[in-house]
Amino acid sequence: MHFDFTDLRLYLNILDSGNITAGAARSHLSLAAASARIRAMESSLGIDFLERGRRGVTPTPVGKALAQHARVLLQQAERMQQDLADYAKGVKGQVRLLCNTTAITEYLPELLADFLRGNPNLDIDLQELPSTRITHALRQGAADLGIVSDAVDTEHLQTRPFRDDPLVLIMPRDHPLADAGSVSFTNTLHHDYVGLNANSALAVYLEEQALHAGSRLLIRIRADGFDGVMRMVARGAGLAIVPLAAVERWPGETSFKSLALQEPWAQRKLLLCARDFTTLPAYAKALLHALTLP
């Protein structure tokens, strides 16, 4: 058995992304090179680590065991590098931070930029995921820190408050719902929506809420960010659900109307979480301190 760290990182990237192509891209390898490495890993033991399907790949039982060992080995290697940073010039520590859509777009850019400026020897591996996938990754040891909605199960994780993050419904000012004081999400589902990119964490979350209500969102068009969504709503393309924080930073007078949603899940809070804050490596604790409200 001859695996190197590149093999192990590639394998974990494939599992995290769900397919070999995306895993290869995250590992900065060509698809051919990535496929060859995975085949060589499997050949060395004579057993498959991945089940290939039309929708991607999933780990076999031995593949799950490999993933657990790979995460431990890579974390130990990163911590060793950090411990030796004082003795090896140029060696950097890296914090893996998983966040939902709102945290990445509305709250983190300035916070993370300030942290990086003040910590030139640290890097941040930042990835957007739905909150449920973030908690799963943290339990598996696949990340140092996460920022999730308080609507998800955080059992076996430690949490700290991050931000209040209510969601609001926005609409053109002449929309039939515009005269309401507040509105139920269920009552909006027969109207057209402007949605975020289908892979964004908030888009996935809203689709789940619609399914729980026994319906589907009627998406006319999707945009990559909240600004694009709000601009389309302002020009009459449909309804949208966005964080109140995005509405509050809209420049100048808003050309759309926002309403509170009646559902409890829309009055959400964001939480910082980890398996155990006390056992985080020093560089991850430094980021945790920077993100924790005074």
NUFIKE-98203 format. One record per residue (C-alpha): residue number from 1; residue in three letters; x, y, z. Coordinates in nm, 3 decimals, decimal comma. Example, Ala and Ser with C-alpha at 12.3 -4.5 7.8 and 13.67 -1.06 7.14 Angstrom:
+------+-------+---------+---------+---------+
| guvo | zator |       X |       Y |       Z |
+------+-------+---------+---------+---------+
|    1 |   ala |   1,230 |  -0,450 |   0,780 |
|    2 |   ser |   1,367 |  -0,106 |   0,714 |
+------+-------+---------+---------+---------+
END
This chain:
+------+-------+---------+---------+---------+
| guvo | zator |       X |       Y |       Z |
+------+-------+---------+---------+---------+
|    1 |   met |   0,000 |   0,000 |   0,000 |
|    2 |   his |   0,162 |   0,324 |  -0,117 |
|    3 |   phe |  -0,057 |   0,634 |  -0,062 |
|    4 |   asp |   0,079 |   0,987 |  -0,038 |
|    5 |   phe |  -0,087 |   1,300 |   0,096 |
|    6 |   thr |  -0,190 |   1,405 |  -0,255 |
|    7 |   asp |  -0,375 |   1,074 |  -0,295 |
|    8 |   leu |  -0,550 |   1,116 |   0,038 |
|    9 |   arg |  -0,649 |   1,479 |  -0,024 |
|   10 |   leu |  -0,778 |   1,385 |  -0,368 |
|   11 |   tyr |  -0,983 |   1,099 |  -0,225 |
|   12 |   leu |  -1,141 |   1,324 |   0,039 |
|   13 |   asn |  -1,210 |   1,597 |  -0,215 |
|   14 |   ile |  -1,388 |   1,341 |  -0,433 |
|   15 |   leu |  -1,603 |   1,228 |  -0,140 |
|   16 |   asp |  -1,681 |   1,586 |  -0,034 |
|   17 |   ser |  -1,783 |   1,691 |  -0,386 |
|   18 |   gly |  -1,955 |   1,365 |  -0,482 |
|   19 |   asn |  -1,776 |   1,306 |  -0,811 |
|   20 |   ile |  -1,428 |   1,251 |  -0,947 |
|   21 |   thr |  -1,432 |   1,549 |  -1,185 |
|   22 |   ala |  -1,506 |   1,803 |  -0,910 |
|   23 |   gly |  -1,264 |   1,632 |  -0,673 |
|   24 |   ala |  -0,990 |   1,652 |  -0,933 |
|   25 |   ala |  -1,058 |   2,024 |  -0,984 |
|   26 |   arg |  -1,040 |   2,093 |  -0,609 |
|   27 |   ser |  -0,711 |   1,902 |  -0,598 |
|   28 |   his |  -0,573 |   2,096 |  -0,899 |
|   29 |   leu |  -0,533 |   1,773 |  -1,098 |
|   30 |   ser |  -0,655 |   1,675 |  -1,441 |
|   31 |   leu |  -0,938 |   1,424 |  -1,456 |
|   32 |   ala |  -0,706 |   1,168 |  -1,614 |
|   33 |   ala |  -0,443 |   1,210 |  -1,341 |
|   34 |   ala |  -0,704 |   1,191 |  -1,066 |
|   35 |   ser |  -0,863 |   0,879 |  -1,211 |
|   36 |   ala |  -0,521 |   0,714 |  -1,244 |
|   37 |   arg |  -0,438 |   0,789 |  -0,880 |
|   38 |   ile |  -0,767 |   0,643 |  -0,755 |
|   39 |   arg |  -0,723 |   0,330 |  -0,970 |
|   40 |   ala |  -0,369 |   0,286 |  -0,834 |
|   41 |   met |  -0,495 |   0,320 |  -0,475 |
|   42 |   glu |  -0,759 |   0,056 |  -0,534 |
|   43 |   ser |  -0,521 |  -0,174 |  -0,719 |
|   44 |   ser |  -0,268 |  -0,162 |  -0,435 |
|   45 |   leu |  -0,519 |  -0,335 |  -0,206 |
|   46 |   gly |  -0,723 |  -0,514 |  -0,469 |
|   47 |   ile |  -1,046 |  -0,359 |  -0,347 |
|   48 |   asp |  -1,272 |  -0,074 |  -0,458 |
|   49 |   phe |  -1,296 |   0,236 |  -0,241 |
|   50 |   leu |  -1,569 |   0,401 |  -0,451 |
|   51 |   glu |  -1,900 |   0,291 |  -0,595 |
|   52 |   arg |  -1,946 |   0,459 |  -0,931 |
|   53 |   gly |  -2,297 |   0,562 |  -1,033 |
|   54 |   arg |  -2,468 |   0,785 |  -1,286 |
|   55 |   arg |  -2,505 |   1,061 |  -1,025 |
|   56 |   gly |  -2,152 |   1,043 |  -0,889 |
|   57 |   val |  -1,958 |   0,830 |  -0,646 |
|   58 |   thr |  -2,014 |   0,704 |  -0,290 |
|   59 |   pro |  -1,766 |   0,529 |  -0,061 |
|   60 |   thr |  -1,774 |   0,153 |  -0,010 |
|   61 |   pro |  -1,743 |   0,028 |   0,352 |
|   62 |   val |  -1,364 |   0,010 |   0,314 |
|   63 |   gly |  -1,376 |   0,352 |   0,147 |
|   64 |   lys |  -1,546 |   0,497 |   0,456 |
|   65 |   ala |  -1,272 |   0,350 |   0,674 |
|   66 |   leu |  -1,006 |   0,498 |   0,446 |
|   67 |   ala |  -1,175 |   0,841 |   0,468 |
|   68 |   gln |  -1,165 |   0,837 |   0,849 |
|   69 |   his |  -0,795 |   0,747 |   0,856 |
|   70 |   ala |  -0,714 |   0,998 |   0,579 |
|   71 |   arg |  -0,878 |   1,284 |   0,768 |
|   72 |   val |  -0,685 |   1,201 |   1,085 |
|   73 |   leu |  -0,353 |   1,175 |   0,898 |
|   74 |   leu |  -0,401 |   1,502 |   0,710 |
|   75 |   gln |  -0,510 |   1,687 |   1,023 |
|   76 |   gln |  -0,204 |   1,559 |   1,208 |
|   77 |   ala |   0,020 |   1,666 |   0,922 |
|   78 |   glu |  -0,131 |   2,016 |   0,920 |
|   79 |   arg |  -0,089 |   2,048 |   1,297 |
|   80 |   met |   0,269 |   1,929 |   1,272 |
|   81 |   gln |   0,337 |   2,198 |   1,013 |
|   82 |   gln |   0,184 |   2,461 |   1,239 |
|   83 |   asp |   0,389 |   2,345 |   1,538 |
|   84 |   leu |   0,706 |   2,368 |   1,328 |
|   85 |   ala |   0,617 |   2,702 |   1,171 |
|   86 |   asp |   0,849 |   2,888 |   1,407 |
|   87 |   tyr |   1,137 |   2,672 |   1,282 |
|   88 |   ala |   1,056 |   2,634 |   0,914 |
|   89 |   lys |   1,020 |   2,965 |   0,739 |
|   90 |   gly |   0,728 |   2,984 |   0,500 |
|   91 |   val |   0,529 |   2,691 |   0,640 |
|   92 |   lys |   0,164 |   2,788 |   0,683 |
|   93 |   gly |  -0,128 |   2,665 |   0,885 |
|   94 |   gln |  -0,469 |   2,626 |   0,725 |
|   95 |   val |  -0,816 |   2,643 |   0,880 |
|   96 |   arg |  -1,102 |   2,469 |   0,701 |
|   97 |   leu |  -1,421 |   2,672 |   0,747 |
|   98 |   leu |  -1,759 |   2,556 |   0,612 |
|   99 |   cys |  -2,045 |   2,808 |   0,588 |
|  100 |   asn |  -2,393 |   2,853 |   0,451 |
|  101 |   thr |  -2,474 |   3,106 |   0,178 |
|  102 |   thr |  -2,558 |   3,403 |   0,399 |
|  103 |   ala |  -2,251 |   3,374 |   0,619 |
|  104 |   ile |  -2,020 |   3,371 |   0,317 |
|  105 |   thr |  -2,184 |   3,657 |   0,131 |
|  106 |   glu |  -2,312 |   3,888 |   0,405 |
|  107 |   tyr |  -2,096 |   3,854 |   0,715 |
|  108 |   leu |  -1,758 |   3,698 |   0,644 |
|  109 |   pro |  -1,577 |   3,888 |   0,366 |
|  110 |   glu |  -1,453 |   4,176 |   0,586 |
|  111 |   leu |  -1,405 |   3,957 |   0,895 |
|  112 |   leu |  -1,194 |   3,703 |   0,709 |
|  113 |   ala |  -0,996 |   3,970 |   0,523 |
|  114 |   asp |  -0,907 |   4,141 |   0,852 |
|  115 |   phe |  -0,810 |   3,806 |   1,005 |
|  116 |   leu |  -0,585 |   3,715 |   0,710 |
|  117 |   arg |  -0,418 |   4,055 |   0,716 |
|  118 |   gly |  -0,340 |   4,011 |   1,085 |
|  119 |   asn |  -0,227 |   3,648 |   1,047 |
|  120 |   pro |   0,004 |   3,630 |   0,742 |
|  121 |   asn |   0,110 |   3,273 |   0,827 |
|  122 |   leu |  -0,243 |   3,132 |   0,806 |
|  123 |   asp |  -0,469 |   3,039 |   0,516 |
|  124 |   ile |  -0,842 |   2,965 |   0,515 |
|  125 |   asp |  -1,006 |   2,688 |   0,310 |
|  126 |   leu |  -1,357 |   2,836 |   0,281 |
|  127 |   gln |  -1,641 |   2,633 |   0,131 |
|  128 |   glu |  -2,016 |   2,691 |   0,101 |
|  129 |   leu |  -2,241 |   2,399 |   0,196 |
|  130 |   pro |  -2,597 |   2,350 |   0,327 |
|  131 |   ser |  -2,606 |   2,354 |   0,707 |
|  132 |   thr |  -2,693 |   1,983 |   0,735 |
|  133 |   arg |  -2,387 |   1,888 |   0,531 |
|  134 |   ile |  -2,170 |   2,117 |   0,742 |
|  135 |   thr |  -2,272 |   1,949 |   1,067 |
|  136 |   his |  -2,210 |   1,607 |   0,912 |
|  137 |   ala |  -1,864 |   1,714 |   0,795 |
|  138 |   leu |  -1,777 |   1,848 |   1,140 |
|  139 |   arg |  -1,883 |   1,526 |   1,310 |
|  140 |   gln |  -1,664 |   1,334 |   1,064 |
|  141 |   gly |  -1,366 |   1,558 |   1,138 |
|  142 |   ala |  -1,365 |   1,697 |   0,783 |
|  143 |   ala |  -1,342 |   2,064 |   0,892 |
|  144 |   asp |  -1,228 |   2,274 |   1,185 |
|  145 |   leu |  -1,519 |   2,518 |   1,211 |
|  146 |   gly |  -1,863 |   2,567 |   1,061 |
|  147 |   ile |  -2,131 |   2,834 |   1,052 |
|  148 |   val |  -2,483 |   2,691 |   1,032 |
|  149 |   ser |  -2,847 |   2,782 |   1,078 |
|  150 |   asp |  -2,992 |   2,707 |   1,421 |
|  151 |   ala |  -3,265 |   2,508 |   1,244 |
|  152 |   val |  -3,036 |   2,206 |   1,198 |
|  153 |   asp |  -2,944 |   1,937 |   1,450 |
|  154 |   thr |  -2,614 |   2,018 |   1,621 |
|  155 |   glu |  -2,607 |   1,717 |   1,854 |
|  156 |   his |  -2,252 |   1,610 |   1,946 |
|  157 |   leu |  -2,120 |   1,952 |   1,839 |
|  158 |   gln |  -2,035 |   2,259 |   2,044 |
|  159 |   thr |  -2,192 |   2,589 |   1,935 |
|  160 |   arg |  -2,159 |   2,963 |   1,992 |
|  161 |   pro |  -2,382 |   3,246 |   1,864 |
|  162 |   phe |  -2,260 |   3,412 |   1,544 |
|  163 |   arg |  -2,532 |   3,642 |   1,404 |
|  164 |   asp |  -2,910 |   3,686 |   1,396 |
|  165 |   asp |  -3,005 |   3,614 |   1,034 |
|  166 |   pro |  -3,378 |   3,647 |   0,959 |
|  167 |   leu |  -3,499 |   3,574 |   0,608 |
|  168 |   val |  -3,750 |   3,805 |   0,437 |
|  169 |   leu |  -3,970 |   3,785 |   0,131 |
|  170 |   ile |  -3,905 |   4,055 |  -0,130 |
|  171 |   met |  -4,130 |   4,147 |  -0,422 |
|  172 |   pro |  -4,199 |   4,422 |  -0,677 |
|  173 |   arg |  -4,393 |   4,708 |  -0,523 |
|  174 |   asp |  -4,696 |   4,635 |  -0,747 |
|  175 |   his |  -4,708 |   4,263 |  -0,660 |
|  176 |   pro |  -5,045 |   4,126 |  -0,533 |
|  177 |   leu |  -4,885 |   4,038 |  -0,197 |
|  178 |   ala |  -4,729 |   4,383 |  -0,147 |
|  179 |   asp |  -5,013 |   4,516 |   0,073 |
|  180 |   ala |  -4,978 |   4,241 |   0,333 |
|  181 |   gly |  -4,807 |   4,310 |   0,665 |
|  182 |   ser |  -4,652 |   3,964 |   0,675 |
|  183 |   val |  -4,703 |   3,651 |   0,472 |
|  184 |   ser |  -4,686 |   3,274 |   0,505 |
|  185 |   phe |  -4,429 |   3,102 |   0,286 |
|  186 |   thr |  -4,692 |   2,842 |   0,193 |
|  187 |   asn |  -4,919 |   3,111 |   0,049 |
|  188 |   thr |  -4,644 |   3,234 |  -0,184 |
|  189 |   leu |  -4,577 |   2,900 |  -0,354 |
|  190 |   his |  -4,824 |   2,957 |  -0,639 |
|  191 |   his |  -4,632 |   3,274 |  -0,738 |
|  192 |   asp |  -4,320 |   3,290 |  -0,956 |
|  193 |   tyr |  -3,980 |   3,313 |  -0,784 |
|  194 |   val |  -3,633 |   3,440 |  -0,865 |
|  195 |   gly |  -3,393 |   3,187 |  -0,714 |
|  196 |   leu |  -3,028 |   3,158 |  -0,624 |
|  197 |   asn |  -2,799 |   2,915 |  -0,802 |
|  198 |   ala |  -2,947 |   2,568 |  -0,748 |
|  199 |   asn |  -2,628 |   2,449 |  -0,575 |
|  200 |   ser |  -2,622 |   2,730 |  -0,319 |
|  201 |   ala |  -2,693 |   2,636 |   0,040 |
|  202 |   leu |  -2,990 |   2,874 |   0,074 |
|  203 |   ala |  -3,148 |   2,750 |  -0,250 |
|  204 |   val |  -3,130 |   2,392 |  -0,123 |
|  205 |   tyr |  -3,275 |   2,499 |   0,213 |
|  206 |   leu |  -3,571 |   2,680 |   0,054 |
|  207 |   glu |  -3,646 |   2,387 |  -0,176 |
|  208 |   glu |  -3,659 |   2,165 |   0,133 |
|  209 |   gln |  -3,904 |   2,402 |   0,305 |
|  210 |   ala |  -4,126 |   2,404 |  -0,004 |
|  211 |   leu |  -4,127 |   2,023 |  -0,013 |
|  212 |   his |  -4,220 |   2,015 |   0,356 |
|  213 |   ala |  -4,517 |   2,236 |   0,264 |
|  214 |   gly |  -4,617 |   1,987 |  -0,006 |
|  215 |   ser |  -4,519 |   2,200 |  -0,304 |
|  216 |   arg |  -4,225 |   2,323 |  -0,512 |
|  217 |   leu |  -4,082 |   2,666 |  -0,578 |
|  218 |   leu |  -4,178 |   2,803 |  -0,920 |
|  219 |   ile |  -3,837 |   2,928 |  -1,028 |
|  220 |   arg |  -3,840 |   3,145 |  -1,342 |
|  221 |   ile |  -3,471 |   3,229 |  -1,333 |
|  222 |   arg |  -3,169 |   3,186 |  -1,106 |
|  223 |   ala |  -2,892 |   3,430 |  -1,015 |
|  224 |   asp |  -2,551 |   3,368 |  -0,859 |
|  225 |   gly |  -2,584 |   3,615 |  -0,571 |
|  226 |   phe |  -2,826 |   3,818 |  -0,363 |
|  227 |   asp |  -2,752 |   4,138 |  -0,555 |
|  228 |   gly |  -2,857 |   3,979 |  -0,884 |
|  229 |   val |  -3,169 |   3,832 |  -0,724 |
|  230 |   met |  -3,275 |   4,166 |  -0,574 |
|  231 |   arg |  -3,214 |   4,355 |  -0,898 |
|  232 |   met |  -3,435 |   4,110 |  -1,088 |
|  233 |   val |  -3,710 |   4,131 |  -0,827 |
|  234 |   ala |  -3,696 |   4,511 |  -0,844 |
|  235 |   arg |  -3,762 |   4,489 |  -1,219 |
|  236 |   gly |  -4,065 |   4,265 |  -1,174 |
|  237 |   ala |  -3,928 |   3,915 |  -1,238 |
|  238 |   gly |  -4,094 |   3,758 |  -0,933 |
|  239 |   leu |  -4,063 |   3,696 |  -0,561 |
|  240 |   ala |  -3,747 |   3,600 |  -0,373 |
|  241 |   ile |  -3,638 |   3,510 |  -0,022 |
|  242 |   val |  -3,315 |   3,671 |   0,095 |
|  243 |   pro |  -3,149 |   3,756 |   0,427 |
|  244 |   leu |  -3,259 |   4,081 |   0,588 |
|  245 |   ala |  -2,888 |   4,173 |   0,599 |
|  246 |   ala |  -2,875 |   4,173 |   0,217 |
|  247 |   val |  -3,177 |   4,406 |   0,199 |
|  248 |   glu |  -3,029 |   4,642 |   0,459 |
|  249 |   arg |  -2,708 |   4,687 |   0,260 |
|  250 |   trp |  -2,897 |   4,761 |  -0,064 |
|  251 |   pro |  -2,764 |   5,099 |  -0,185 |
|  252 |   gly |  -3,006 |   5,390 |  -0,181 |
|  253 |   glu |  -3,385 |   5,359 |  -0,179 |
|  254 |   thr |  -3,513 |   5,006 |  -0,228 |
|  255 |   ser |  -3,717 |   4,958 |  -0,545 |
|  256 |   phe |  -3,886 |   4,649 |  -0,404 |
|  257 |   lys |  -4,083 |   4,570 |  -0,090 |
|  258 |   ser |  -3,977 |   4,328 |   0,183 |
|  259 |   leu |  -4,211 |   4,143 |   0,417 |
|  260 |   ala |  -4,153 |   3,927 |   0,722 |
|  261 |   leu |  -4,224 |   3,556 |   0,682 |
|  262 |   gln |  -4,451 |   3,398 |   0,944 |
|  263 |   glu |  -4,267 |   3,065 |   0,962 |
|  264 |   pro |  -4,035 |   3,012 |   1,263 |
|  265 |   trp |  -3,759 |   2,877 |   1,036 |
|  266 |   ala |  -3,732 |   3,220 |   0,873 |
|  267 |   gln |  -3,641 |   3,382 |   1,208 |
|  268 |   arg |  -3,315 |   3,196 |   1,212 |
|  269 |   lys |  -2,986 |   3,254 |   1,389 |
|  270 |   leu |  -2,641 |   3,153 |   1,271 |
|  271 |   leu |  -2,417 |   2,947 |   1,497 |
|  272 |   leu |  -2,044 |   2,885 |   1,505 |
|  273 |   cys |  -1,982 |   2,516 |   1,567 |
|  274 |   ala |  -1,707 |   2,258 |   1,604 |
|  275 |   arg |  -1,669 |   1,910 |   1,748 |
|  276 |   asp |  -1,485 |   2,054 |   2,047 |
|  277 |   phe |  -1,367 |   2,414 |   2,070 |
|  278 |   thr |  -1,109 |   2,327 |   2,334 |
|  279 |   thr |  -0,925 |   2,074 |   2,115 |
|  280 |   leu |  -0,897 |   2,296 |   1,807 |
|  281 |   pro |  -0,541 |   2,366 |   1,693 |
|  282 |   ala |  -0,411 |   2,709 |   1,787 |
|  283 |   tyr |  -0,462 |   2,859 |   1,442 |
|  284 |   ala |  -0,828 |   2,746 |   1,433 |
|  285 |   lys |  -0,879 |   2,888 |   1,783 |
|  286 |   ala |  -0,743 |   3,219 |   1,657 |
|  287 |   leu |  -1,006 |   3,227 |   1,383 |
|  288 |   leu |  -1,277 |   3,123 |   1,628 |
|  289 |   his |  -1,183 |   3,417 |   1,851 |
|  290 |   ala |  -1,196 |   3,655 |   1,555 |
|  291 |   leu |  -1,546 |   3,535 |   1,460 |
|  292 |   thr |  -1,694 |   3,530 |   1,810 |
|  293 |   leu |  -1,897 |   3,834 |   1,900 |
|  294 |   pro |  -1,772 |   4,024 |   2,207 |
+------+-------+---------+---------+---------+
END
